[in-house]
Amino acid sequence: MITFTEFAAEKAFEMLKANNKLDAGIRIFVKSGGCSGYSYGMAIDDKQLEGDKTFEDKGVKIYVDQMSLPLVDGSQVDFVENMMGGGFSVNNPNATSACGCGSSFRTDGAAAPDAEGASCH
């Protein structure tokens, strides 16, 4: 299961409303890349795809594909604001290490998979 903090749910709802997609959900996915091996992705999606696991938390639909689910199961999405702006952040209990910028992670301490990029972004 994946959950949102109250603030992240508010921000997700604001995004959906601003894009005129109140019936849509937030797709959370993992891709190879980043300095630690995997990086998170989020997007507005208005449909569930075959094999997706669907959650709903605090009124926000969440879609996760079957390849990403084991890597993010149990995670909590937050929205963090700082001097550089703001953005969604994933608190992932499955991550055994993360890069300094917090946008990429590794789950088992093993060597990172072949990544699309080796820099922190």
ZAKE-367221 format. One record per residue: residue in three letters; x negated, y, z negated of N, C-alpha, C in turn; residue number from 1. Coordinates in nm, 4 decimals, m for minus. Atoms other than C-alpha are relative to their C-alpha. Example, Ala and Ser with C-alpha at 12.3 -4.5 7.8 and 13.67 -1.06 7.14 Angstrom:
<atoms>
atom type: ala&nu: m0.0890&nv: m0.1190&nw: 0.0000&cau: m1.2300&cav: m0.4500&caw: m0.7800&cu: m0.0900&cv: 0.1200&cw: 0.0000&seq: 1 $
atom type: ser&nu: 0.0820&nv: m0.1190&nw: 0.0060&cau: m1.3670&cav: m0.1060&caw: m0.7140&cu: 0.0770&cv: 0.1090&cw: m0.0730&seq: 2 $
</atoms>
This chain:
<atoms>
atom type: met&nu: m0.0839&nv: m0.1184&nw: 0.0000&cau: 0.0000&cav: 0.0000&caw: 0.0000&cu: m0.0884&cv: 0.1247&cw: 0.0000&seq: 1 $
atom type: ile&nu: 0.0681&nv: m0.1288&nw: m0.0044&cau: m0.1101&cav: 0.3570&caw: 0.0683&cu: 0.0949&cv: 0.1048&cw: m0.0548&seq: 2 $
atom type: thr&nu: m0.0832&nv: m0.1026&nw: 0.0608&cau: 0.0158&cav: 0.6540&caw: m0.1294&cu: m0.0565&cv: 0.1389&cw: 0.0276&seq: 3 $
atom type: phe&nu: 0.0376&nv: m0.1406&nw: m0.0117&cau: 0.0047&cav: 1.0335&caw: m0.1133&cu: 0.0083&cv: 0.0646&cw: m0.1380&seq: 4 $
atom type: thr&nu: m0.0212&nv: m0.0848&nw: 0.1164&cau: m0.0548&cav: 1.2774&caw: m0.3955&cu: 0.1164&cv: 0.0924&cw: 0.0338&seq: 5 $
atom type: glu&nu: m0.1101&nv: m0.0941&nw: m0.0249&cau: 0.2268&cav: 1.5287&caw: m0.4370&cu: m0.0424&cv: 0.1081&cw: 0.1000&seq: 6 $
atom type: phe&nu: 0.0474&nv: m0.1085&nw: m0.0862&cau: 0.0159&cav: 1.8005&caw: m0.2707&cu: m0.0201&cv: m0.0487&cw: 0.1438&seq: 7 $
atom type: ala&nu: 0.0205&nv: 0.0552&nw: m0.1339&cau: m0.0822&cav: 1.5769&caw: 0.0239&cu: 0.1335&cv: m0.0261&cw: 0.0691&seq: 8 $
atom type: ala&nu: m0.1321&nv: 0.0242&nw: m0.0585&cau: 0.2818&cav: 1.4775&caw: 0.0767&cu: 0.0622&cv: 0.1317&cw: 0.0459&seq: 9 $
atom type: glu&nu: m0.0506&nv: m0.1320&nw: m0.0404&cau: 0.3802&cav: 1.8471&caw: 0.0826&cu: m0.0669&cv: 0.0470&cw: 0.1283&seq: 10 $
atom type: lys&nu: 0.0743&nv: m0.0442&nw: m0.1190&cau: 0.1064&cav: 1.9220&caw: 0.3382&cu: 0.0378&cv: m0.0841&cw: 0.1219&seq: 11 $
atom type: ala&nu: m0.0402&nv: 0.0868&nw: m0.1106&cau: 0.2021&cav: 1.6211&caw: 0.5518&cu: 0.1381&cv: 0.0406&cw: 0.0504&seq: 12 $
atom type: phe&nu: m0.1338&nv: m0.0433&nw: m0.0375&cau: 0.5663&cav: 1.7306&caw: 0.5470&cu: m0.0064&cv: 0.1329&cw: 0.0755&seq: 13 $
atom type: glu&nu: 0.0166&nv: m0.1283&nw: m0.0695&cau: 0.4605&cav: 2.0848&caw: 0.6462&cu: m0.0514&cv: m0.0207&cw: 0.1423&seq: 14 $
atom type: met&nu: 0.0522&nv: 0.0298&nw: m0.1336&cau: 0.2612&cav: 1.9407&caw: 0.9394&cu: 0.1091&cv: m0.0567&cw: 0.0898&seq: 15 $
atom type: leu&nu: m0.1067&nv: 0.0605&nw: m0.0788&cau: 0.5538&cav: 1.7297&caw: 1.0552&cu: 0.1031&cv: 0.1060&cw: 0.0394&seq: 16 $
atom type: lys&nu: m0.0975&nv: m0.1055&nw: m0.0268&cau: 0.7895&cav: 2.0272&caw: 1.0269&cu: m0.0530&cv: 0.0988&cw: 0.1038&seq: 17 $
atom type: ala&nu: 0.0606&nv: m0.0954&nw: m0.0935&cau: 0.5500&cav: 2.2616&caw: 1.2112&cu: m0.0060&cv: m0.0555&cw: 0.1418&seq: 18 $
atom type: asn&nu: 0.0050&nv: 0.0641&nw: m0.1316&cau: 0.5285&cav: 2.0098&caw: 1.4968&cu: 0.1369&cv: m0.0487&cw: 0.0457&seq: 19 $
atom type: asn&nu: m0.1370&nv: 0.0372&nw: m0.0333&cau: 0.9070&cav: 1.9629&caw: 1.5008&cu: 0.0156&cv: m0.1524&cw: 0.0103&seq: 20 $
atom type: lys&nu: m0.0016&nv: 0.1467&nw: m0.0009&cau: 0.8620&cav: 1.5922&caw: 1.4169&cu: 0.0391&cv: m0.0548&cw: m0.1367&seq: 21 $
atom type: leu&nu: m0.0408&nv: 0.0420&nw: 0.1339&cau: 1.0497&cav: 1.5458&caw: 1.0905&cu: 0.0340&cv: m0.1483&cw: m0.0092&seq: 22 $
atom type: asp&nu: m0.0303&nv: 0.1429&nw: 0.0014&cau: 1.1457&cav: 1.1908&caw: 1.1927&cu: m0.1249&cv: m0.0856&cw: 0.0192&seq: 23 $
atom type: ala&nu: 0.1255&nv: 0.0716&nw: m0.0246&cau: 0.7825&cav: 1.0974&caw: 1.2625&cu: m0.0680&cv: m0.0338&cw: m0.1316&seq: 24 $
atom type: gly&nu: 0.0793&nv: 0.0346&nw: 0.1164&cau: 0.5199&cav: 0.9668&caw: 1.0251&cu: m0.1458&cv: 0.0347&cw: 0.0216&seq: 25 $
atom type: ile&nu: 0.1439&nv: m0.0228&nw: m0.0078&cau: 0.1492&cav: 0.9908&caw: 0.9571&cu: m0.0681&cv: m0.1344&cw: 0.0225&seq: 26 $
atom type: arg&nu: 0.0774&nv: 0.1209&nw: m0.0284&cau: m0.0731&cav: 0.7260&caw: 1.1165&cu: m0.1375&cv: 0.0170&cw: m0.0626&seq: 27 $
atom type: ile&nu: 0.1322&nv: 0.0018&nw: 0.0611&cau: m0.3819&cav: 0.6443&caw: 0.9125&cu: m0.0755&cv: m0.1167&cw: 0.0620&seq: 28 $
atom type: phe&nu: 0.0770&nv: 0.1051&nw: m0.0653&cau: m0.6558&cav: 0.4496&caw: 1.0883&cu: m0.1480&cv: 0.0132&cw: m0.0334&seq: 29 $
atom type: val&nu: 0.1434&nv: 0.0053&nw: 0.0229&cau: m1.0196&cav: 0.3519&caw: 1.0606&cu: m0.0655&cv: m0.0312&cw: 0.1334&seq: 30 $
atom type: lys&nu: 0.0756&nv: 0.0273&nw: m0.1220&cau: m1.2726&cav: 0.3604&caw: 1.3427&cu: m0.1476&cv: m0.0099&cw: m0.0349&seq: 31 $
atom type: ser&nu: 0.1438&nv: 0.0068&nw: 0.0196&cau: m1.6398&cav: 0.2754&caw: 1.3717&cu: m0.0582&cv: 0.1373&cw: 0.0259&seq: 32 $
atom type: gly&nu: 0.0665&nv: m0.1283&nw: m0.0201&cau: m1.8575&cav: 0.5818&caw: 1.3329&cu: m0.0337&cv: 0.0651&cw: m0.1317&seq: 33 $
atom type: gly&nu: 0.0428&nv: m0.0702&nw: 0.1197&cau: m2.0038&cav: 0.8252&caw: 1.0901&cu: m0.1275&cv: m0.0601&cw: m0.0535&seq: 34 $
atom type: cys&nu: 0.1296&nv: 0.0437&nw: 0.0507&cau: m2.3181&cav: 0.7854&caw: 0.8888&cu: 0.0089&cv: m0.1213&cw: m0.0915&seq: 35 $
atom type: ser&nu: m0.0115&nv: 0.1170&nw: 0.0883&cau: m2.1798&cav: 0.5109&caw: 0.6619&cu: 0.0627&cv: m0.1200&cw: 0.0685&seq: 36 $
atom type: gly&nu: m0.0517&nv: 0.1154&nw: m0.0730&cau: m2.0186&cav: 0.2883&caw: 0.9244&cu: 0.1409&cv: 0.0121&cw: 0.0508&seq: 37 $
atom type: tyr&nu: m0.1389&nv: m0.0179&nw: m0.0401&cau: m1.6463&cav: 0.3657&caw: 0.9322&cu: 0.0406&cv: 0.1437&cw: m0.0300&seq: 38 $
atom type: ser&nu: m0.0551&nv: m0.1317&nw: 0.0311&cau: m1.4561&cav: 0.6913&caw: 0.9479&cu: 0.1520&cv: m0.0061&cw: 0.0071&seq: 39 $
atom type: tyr&nu: m0.1453&nv: m0.0055&nw: 0.0069&cau: m1.0953&cav: 0.7797&caw: 0.8725&cu: 0.0545&cv: 0.0862&cw: 0.1123&seq: 40 $
atom type: gly&nu: m0.0724&nv: m0.0838&nw: m0.0934&cau: m0.8472&cav: 0.9190&caw: 1.1191&cu: 0.1452&cv: 0.0093&cw: m0.0438&seq: 41 $
atom type: met&nu: m0.1414&nv: m0.0207&nw: 0.0302&cau: m0.5003&cav: 1.0619&caw: 1.0751&cu: 0.0625&cv: 0.0729&cw: 0.1173&seq: 42 $
atom type: ala&nu: m0.0715&nv: m0.0643&nw: m0.1099&cau: m0.2420&cav: 1.1634&caw: 1.3320&cu: 0.1497&cv: m0.0095&cw: m0.0241&seq: 43 $
atom type: ile&nu: m0.1455&nv: 0.0072&nw: 0.0018&cau: 0.1261&cav: 1.2386&caw: 1.3639&cu: 0.0413&cv: m0.1038&cw: 0.1034&seq: 44 $
atom type: asp&nu: m0.0462&nv: 0.1032&nw: m0.0931&cau: 0.3026&cav: 0.9420&caw: 1.5219&cu: 0.1495&cv: m0.0190&cw: m0.0208&seq: 45 $
atom type: asp&nu: m0.1449&nv: 0.0129&nw: 0.0118&cau: 0.6709&cav: 0.9061&caw: 1.5989&cu: 0.0504&cv: m0.1410&cw: 0.0256&seq: 46 $
atom type: lys&nu: m0.0479&nv: 0.1367&nw: m0.0196&cau: 0.6773&cav: 0.5307&caw: 1.6490&cu: m0.0923&cv: m0.1003&cw: m0.0687&seq: 47 $
atom type: gln&nu: 0.0725&nv: 0.1120&nw: 0.0571&cau: 0.5747&cav: 0.2110&caw: 1.4786&cu: m0.0404&cv: m0.0912&cw: 0.1142&seq: 48 $
atom type: leu&nu: 0.0494&nv: 0.0900&nw: m0.1029&cau: 0.3603&cav: m0.0114&caw: 1.6976&cu: 0.0048&cv: m0.1438&cw: m0.0502&seq: 49 $
atom type: glu&nu: m0.0021&nv: 0.1403&nw: 0.0376&cau: 0.3657&cav: m0.3889&caw: 1.7018&cu: m0.1204&cv: m0.0307&cw: m0.0889&seq: 50 $
atom type: gly&nu: 0.1062&nv: 0.0352&nw: 0.0928&cau: 0.1644&cav: m0.5202&caw: 1.4083&cu: m0.0263&cv: 0.1038&cw: m0.1070&seq: 51 $
atom type: asp&nu: 0.0188&nv: m0.1046&nw: 0.1012&cau: 0.1786&cav: m0.1933&caw: 1.2124&cu: 0.0642&cv: m0.0401&cw: m0.1318&seq: 52 $
atom type: lys&nu: m0.0614&nv: 0.0069&nw: 0.1322&cau: 0.2427&cav: m0.1974&caw: 0.8412&cu: 0.0525&cv: 0.1397&cw: m0.0268&seq: 53 $
atom type: thr&nu: m0.0621&nv: m0.1291&nw: 0.0265&cau: 0.4815&cav: 0.0814&caw: 0.7438&cu: 0.0264&cv: 0.0154&cw: m0.1484&seq: 54 $
atom type: phe&nu: m0.0240&nv: m0.0351&nw: 0.1399&cau: 0.4933&cav: 0.2461&caw: 0.4026&cu: 0.0781&cv: 0.1304&cw: m0.0007&seq: 55 $
atom type: glu&nu: m0.0584&nv: m0.1319&nw: 0.0195&cau: 0.6902&cav: 0.5389&caw: 0.2725&cu: m0.0319&cv: 0.0419&cw: m0.1427&seq: 56 $
atom type: asp&nu: 0.0323&nv: m0.0501&nw: 0.1322&cau: 0.5719&cav: 0.7513&caw: m0.0154&cu: 0.0342&cv: 0.1483&cw: m0.0062&seq: 57 $
atom type: lys&nu: m0.0399&nv: m0.1386&nw: 0.0228&cau: 0.7202&cav: 1.0753&caw: m0.1456&cu: 0.0650&cv: 0.0618&cw: 0.1241&seq: 58 $
atom type: gly&nu: m0.0745&nv: m0.0470&nw: m0.1155&cau: 0.9382&cav: 1.1008&caw: 0.1651&cu: m0.0780&cv: 0.0043&cw: 0.1293&seq: 59 $
atom type: val&nu: 0.0824&nv: m0.0013&nw: m0.1214&cau: 0.6529&cav: 1.0606&caw: 0.4159&cu: m0.0228&cv: m0.1430&cw: 0.0466&seq: 60 $
atom type: lys&nu: 0.0275&nv: 0.1303&nw: m0.0595&cau: 0.6332&cav: 0.7609&caw: 0.6506&cu: m0.1493&cv: m0.0097&cw: 0.0305&seq: 61 $
atom type: ile&nu: 0.1412&nv: 0.0252&nw: m0.0250&cau: 0.2869&cav: 0.6083&caw: 0.6824&cu: m0.0102&cv: m0.1253&cw: 0.0862&seq: 62 $
atom type: tyr&nu: 0.0239&nv: 0.1142&nw: m0.0873&cau: 0.1798&cav: 0.3789&caw: 0.9683&cu: m0.1483&cv: m0.0365&cw: m0.0073&seq: 63 $
atom type: val&nu: 0.1377&nv: 0.0479&nw: 0.0010&cau: m0.1352&cav: 0.1643&caw: 0.9467&cu: m0.0062&cv: m0.1239&cw: 0.0878&seq: 64 $
atom type: asp&nu: 0.0142&nv: 0.1164&nw: m0.0870&cau: m0.2500&cav: m0.0788&caw: 1.2154&cu: m0.0613&cv: m0.1162&cw: m0.0785&seq: 65 $
atom type: gln&nu: 0.0419&nv: 0.1181&nw: 0.0731&cau: m0.3349&cav: m0.4349&caw: 1.1145&cu: m0.1513&cv: m0.0128&cw: m0.0140&seq: 66 $
atom type: met&nu: 0.1456&nv: 0.0039&nw: 0.0126&cau: m0.7100&cav: m0.3890&caw: 1.1752&cu: m0.0479&cv: 0.0955&cw: m0.1094&seq: 67 $
atom type: ser&nu: 0.0411&nv: m0.1007&nw: 0.0989&cau: m0.7322&cav: m0.0803&caw: 0.9506&cu: 0.0482&cv: m0.0326&cw: m0.1403&seq: 68 $
atom type: leu&nu: m0.0630&nv: 0.0217&nw: 0.1308&cau: m0.5091&cav: m0.2047&caw: 0.6687&cu: m0.0940&cv: m0.0592&cw: m0.1052&seq: 69 $
atom type: pro&nu: 0.0862&nv: 0.0545&nw: 0.1055&cau: m0.7653&cav: m0.4247&caw: 0.4877&cu: m0.1063&cv: 0.0999&cw: m0.0485&seq: 70 $
atom type: leu&nu: 0.1030&nv: m0.0974&nw: 0.0360&cau: m1.0107&cav: m0.1328&caw: 0.4866&cu: 0.0542&cv: 0.1158&cw: m0.0828&seq: 71 $
atom type: val&nu: m0.0570&nv: m0.1148&nw: 0.0719&cau: m0.7678&cav: 0.1227&caw: 0.3407&cu: 0.1103&cv: m0.0380&cw: m0.0990&seq: 72 $
atom type: asp&nu: m0.1073&nv: 0.0425&nw: 0.0904&cau: m0.5192&cav: m0.0858&caw: 0.1402&cu: m0.0306&cv: 0.0452&cw: m0.1429&seq: 73 $
atom type: gly&nu: 0.0169&nv: m0.0492&nw: 0.1363&cau: m0.4697&cav: 0.0683&caw: m0.2037&cu: m0.0505&cv: 0.1426&cw: m0.0079&seq: 74 $
atom type: ser&nu: 0.0531&nv: m0.1362&nw: m0.0025&cau: m0.5950&cav: 0.4108&caw: m0.0947&cu: 0.1065&cv: 0.1029&cw: m0.0350&seq: 75 $
atom type: gln&nu: m0.0877&nv: m0.1141&nw: 0.0250&cau: m0.4471&cav: 0.7419&caw: m0.2013&cu: m0.0512&cv: 0.1172&cw: 0.0825&seq: 76 $
atom type: val&nu: 0.0334&nv: m0.1164&nw: m0.0819&cau: m0.4411&cav: 1.0381&caw: 0.0368&cu: 0.0288&cv: 0.1253&cw: m0.0801&seq: 77 $
atom type: asp&nu: m0.0151&nv: m0.1275&nw: 0.0689&cau: m0.4939&cav: 1.3811&caw: m0.1128&cu: m0.0266&cv: 0.1111&cw: 0.1009&seq: 78 $
atom type: phe&nu: 0.0341&nv: m0.1171&nw: m0.0813&cau: m0.5201&cav: 1.7301&caw: 0.0336&cu: m0.0857&cv: 0.0893&cw: m0.0878&seq: 79 $
atom type: val&nu: 0.0964&nv: m0.0763&nw: 0.0779&cau: m0.8207&cav: 1.9268&caw: m0.0835&cu: m0.0253&cv: 0.1339&cw: 0.0681&seq: 80 $
atom type: glu&nu: 0.0321&nv: m0.1330&nw: m0.0512&cau: m0.8703&cav: 2.2995&caw: m0.0427&cu: m0.1275&cv: 0.0481&cw: m0.0666&seq: 81 $
atom type: asn&nu: 0.1223&nv: m0.0579&nw: 0.0542&cau: m1.2087&cav: 2.4650&caw: m0.0836&cu: m0.0371&cv: 0.1233&cw: 0.0821&seq: 82 $
atom type: met&nu: 0.0405&nv: m0.1231&nw: m0.0689&cau: m1.4027&cav: 2.7670&caw: 0.0428&cu: m0.0136&cv: m0.0198&cw: 0.1510&seq: 83 $
atom type: met&nu: 0.0166&nv: 0.0288&nw: m0.1426&cau: m1.4541&cav: 2.5958&caw: 0.3799&cu: 0.1335&cv: m0.0279&cw: 0.0686&seq: 84 $
atom type: gly&nu: m0.1315&nv: 0.0287&nw: m0.0557&cau: m1.0809&cav: 2.5453&caw: 0.4311&cu: 0.0659&cv: m0.1117&cw: m0.0778&seq: 85 $
atom type: gly&nu: m0.0688&nv: 0.1099&nw: 0.0664&cau: m0.8713&cav: 2.2427&caw: 0.3558&cu: 0.0157&cv: m0.1172&cw: 0.0933&seq: 86 $
atom type: gly&nu: m0.0215&nv: 0.1175&nw: m0.0816&cau: m0.8042&cav: 1.8930&caw: 0.4730&cu: 0.0373&cv: m0.1196&cw: m0.0849&seq: 87 $
atom type: phe&nu: m0.0375&nv: 0.1226&nw: 0.0682&cau: m0.6849&cav: 1.5475&caw: 0.3875&cu: m0.1258&cv: m0.0765&cw: m0.0396&seq: 88 $
atom type: ser&nu: 0.1100&nv: 0.0781&nw: 0.0545&cau: m0.9122&cav: 1.3268&caw: 0.1800&cu: 0.0567&cv: m0.1338&cw: m0.0432&seq: 89 $
atom type: val&nu: m0.0458&nv: 0.1340&nw: 0.0348&cau: m0.8848&cav: 0.9517&caw: 0.1242&cu: m0.0813&cv: m0.0521&cw: m0.1180&seq: 90 $
atom type: asn&nu: 0.0630&nv: 0.0640&nw: 0.1143&cau: m0.9599&cav: 0.8022&caw: m0.2165&cu: 0.0197&cv: m0.1494&cw: 0.0200&seq: 91 $
atom type: asn&nu: m0.0084&nv: 0.1385&nw: m0.0430&cau: m1.0383&cav: 0.4458&caw: m0.1098&cu: m0.0701&cv: m0.0922&cw: m0.0995&seq: 92 $
atom type: pro&nu: 0.0619&nv: 0.0908&nw: 0.0965&cau: m1.0943&cav: 0.1791&caw: m0.3765&cu: m0.0829&cv: m0.1099&cw: 0.0670&seq: 93 $
atom type: asn&nu: 0.0743&nv: 0.1024&nw: m0.0730&cau: m1.2362&cav: m0.0522&caw: m0.1057&cu: m0.1379&cv: 0.0473&cw: 0.0431&seq: 94 $
atom type: ala&nu: 0.1274&nv: m0.0554&nw: m0.0450&cau: m1.5255&cav: 0.1806&caw: m0.0196&cu: m0.1068&cv: m0.0249&cw: m0.1060&seq: 95 $
atom type: thr&nu: 0.1105&nv: 0.0237&nw: 0.0921&cau: m1.8520&cav: 0.0689&caw: m0.1763&cu: m0.1054&cv: 0.1090&cw: 0.0111&seq: 96 $
atom type: ser&nu: 0.0874&nv: m0.1157&nw: m0.0150&cau: m2.0430&cav: 0.3690&caw: m0.0417&cu: 0.0649&cv: 0.0954&cw: 0.0992&seq: 97 $
atom type: ala&nu: m0.0542&nv: m0.1020&nw: m0.0889&cau: m1.9619&cav: 0.6929&caw: 0.1359&cu: m0.1104&cv: 0.0997&cw: 0.0313&seq: 98 $
atom type: cys&nu: 0.0990&nv: m0.1018&nw: m0.0337&cau: m2.1563&cav: 0.9647&caw: 0.3113&cu: 0.0264&cv: 0.1254&cw: m0.0831&seq: 99 $
atom type: gly&nu: m0.0106&nv: m0.1214&nw: 0.0795&cau: m2.2141&cav: 1.3000&caw: 0.1474&cu: 0.1172&cv: 0.0880&cw: 0.0376&seq: 100 $
atom type: cys&nu: m0.1110&nv: m0.0860&nw: m0.0415&cau: m1.9464&cav: 1.4741&caw: 0.3524&cu: 0.1357&cv: m0.0635&cw: m0.0277&seq: 101 $
atom type: gly&nu: m0.1241&nv: 0.0660&nw: 0.0382&cau: m1.6853&cav: 1.2154&caw: 0.2512&cu: 0.0876&cv: m0.0447&cw: 0.1147&seq: 102 $
atom type: ser&nu: m0.0851&nv: 0.0388&nw: m0.1115&cau: m1.5597&cav: 1.1435&caw: 0.6019&cu: m0.0310&cv: m0.1386&cw: 0.0537&seq: 103 $
atom type: ser&nu: 0.0257&nv: 0.1371&nw: m0.0419&cau: m1.7210&cav: 0.8035&caw: 0.6471&cu: m0.0337&cv: m0.0844&cw: m0.1220&seq: 104 $
atom type: phe&nu: 0.0143&nv: 0.0900&nw: 0.1137&cau: m1.7542&cav: 0.4974&caw: 0.4267&cu: m0.0421&cv: m0.1375&cw: 0.0464&seq: 105 $
atom type: arg&nu: 0.0324&nv: 0.1399&nw: m0.0227&cau: m1.8696&cav: 0.1371&caw: 0.4008&cu: 0.0750&cv: m0.0788&cw: m0.1059&seq: 106 $
atom type: thr&nu: m0.0816&nv: 0.0754&nw: 0.0944&cau: m1.6720&cav: m0.1396&caw: 0.2314&cu: m0.0732&cv: m0.1092&cw: m0.0753&seq: 107 $
atom type: asp&nu: 0.0585&nv: 0.1166&nw: 0.0651&cau: m1.9139&cav: m0.4166&caw: 0.1423&cu: m0.1488&cv: 0.0116&cw: m0.0275&seq: 108 $
atom type: gly&nu: 0.1419&nv: m0.0182&nw: 0.0240&cau: m2.2644&cav: m0.2722&caw: 0.1116&cu: m0.0868&cv: m0.0577&cw: 0.1101&seq: 109 $
atom type: ala&nu: 0.0748&nv: 0.0567&nw: m0.1115&cau: m2.3659&cav: m0.4501&caw: 0.4315&cu: m0.0392&cv: 0.1098&cw: 0.0975&seq: 110 $
atom type: ala&nu: 0.0410&nv: m0.0966&nw: m0.1022&cau: m2.5299&cav: m0.2790&caw: 0.7251&cu: 0.1225&cv: 0.0513&cw: 0.0736&seq: 111 $
atom type: ala&nu: m0.1114&nv: m0.0615&nw: m0.0725&cau: m2.3003&cav: m0.0409&caw: 0.9065&cu: 0.0150&cv: m0.0650&cw: 0.1361&seq: 112 $
atom type: pro&nu: m0.0201&nv: 0.0542&nw: m0.1336&cau: m2.1416&cav: m0.1701&caw: 1.2268&cu: m0.0569&cv: 0.0959&cw: 0.1028&seq: 113 $
atom type: asp&nu: 0.0454&nv: m0.0902&nw: m0.1064&cau: m2.2598&cav: m0.0328&caw: 1.5583&cu: 0.0941&cv: 0.1187&cw: 0.0040&seq: 114 $
atom type: ala&nu: m0.0822&nv: m0.1196&nw: 0.0127&cau: m2.1367&cav: 0.3212&caw: 1.5236&cu: m0.0103&cv: 0.0860&cw: 0.1235&seq: 115 $
atom type: glu&nu: m0.0029&nv: m0.0921&nw: m0.1130&cau: m2.0380&cav: 0.5748&caw: 1.7815&cu: m0.0900&cv: 0.1203&cw: m0.0268&seq: 116 $
atom type: gly&nu: 0.0864&nv: m0.1118&nw: 0.0374&cau: m2.2434&cav: 0.8326&caw: 1.5932&cu: m0.0600&cv: m0.0287&cw: m0.1350&seq: 117 $
atom type: ala&nu: 0.0655&nv: 0.0273&nw: 0.1274&cau: m2.4863&cav: 0.8267&caw: 1.3086&cu: m0.0091&cv: 0.1224&cw: m0.0872&seq: 118 $
atom type: ser&nu: 0.0073&nv: m0.1221&nw: 0.0812&cau: m2.4368&cav: 1.1761&caw: 1.1785&cu: 0.1266&cv: 0.0161&cw: m0.0809&seq: 119 $
atom type: cys&nu: m0.1148&nv: m0.0292&nw: 0.0848&cau: m2.2072&cav: 1.2943&caw: 0.9068&cu: 0.0790&cv: 0.1112&cw: 0.0667&seq: 120 $
atom type: his&nu: m0.0836&nv: m0.1022&nw: m0.0635&cau: m1.9167&cav: 1.4839&caw: 1.0586&cu: 0.1354&cv: 0.0066&cw: m0.0626&seq: 121 $
</atoms>
